[in-house]
Amino acid sequence: MSLLRFMLALTLLFPSPVHAQTKGDPMSVAAVADHAATIRRFYEECLNQHQSEILPEIFTPDVIVHAPNGDGSSLAAIQQTVERVHAMFPDHHFVVDDVVVNGDKAAARWTMTATNTAPLGGIPPTGKPITQRAVVFYRFQGDKIAEFWLQLDQIGVLRQIGVQIPGAPSASAPPAR
């Protein structure tokens, strides 16, 4: 087997967990891996392991947040969001499903599982398990996150706790064929 075929076979058997796209001025593989590691560290260490003291290592002091409930800018805003997640979902667990890096931008898709133990949107807690999915786009400044855009499946969570969404089938209804 030629060396090229061997390398291709290895690539197919052991794909990289980080996907890099480069246009124009390509980034080093190390920088791509660093951005992906920073994103994963935020979810694993800060959120899952409740280590919010690492936030200044991950985000710039004036980080800009674009979220469904409004925009903000500061490390304090990130800290408040982390505290809110810990308070609302004490048993939460995040899994980073994918990270794609392109220059100073990155995207991540994650899944959070938790129990609904706090009011959501004015709806009393149900004690039901939930699965929250999201896609987040990040802009890095050096090795820190300077800005991000968060898109959550809020309707999916509301359906899981029993909220009827006008025009949508109930969460327990079988999918349409």
Salt bridges, closest charged atoms under 4 A:
GLU45 OE1 - ARG41 NE 3.06
GLU57 OE1 - ARG41 NH2 2.64
ASP71 OD2 - HIS66 ND1 3.23
ASP97 OD2 - ARG109 NH1 3.55
ASP98 OD2 - ARG109 NH2 2.54
ASP104 OD1 - LYS105 NZ 3.47
GLU147 OE2 - HIS66 NE2 2.63
GLU147 OE1 - ARG139 NE 2.92
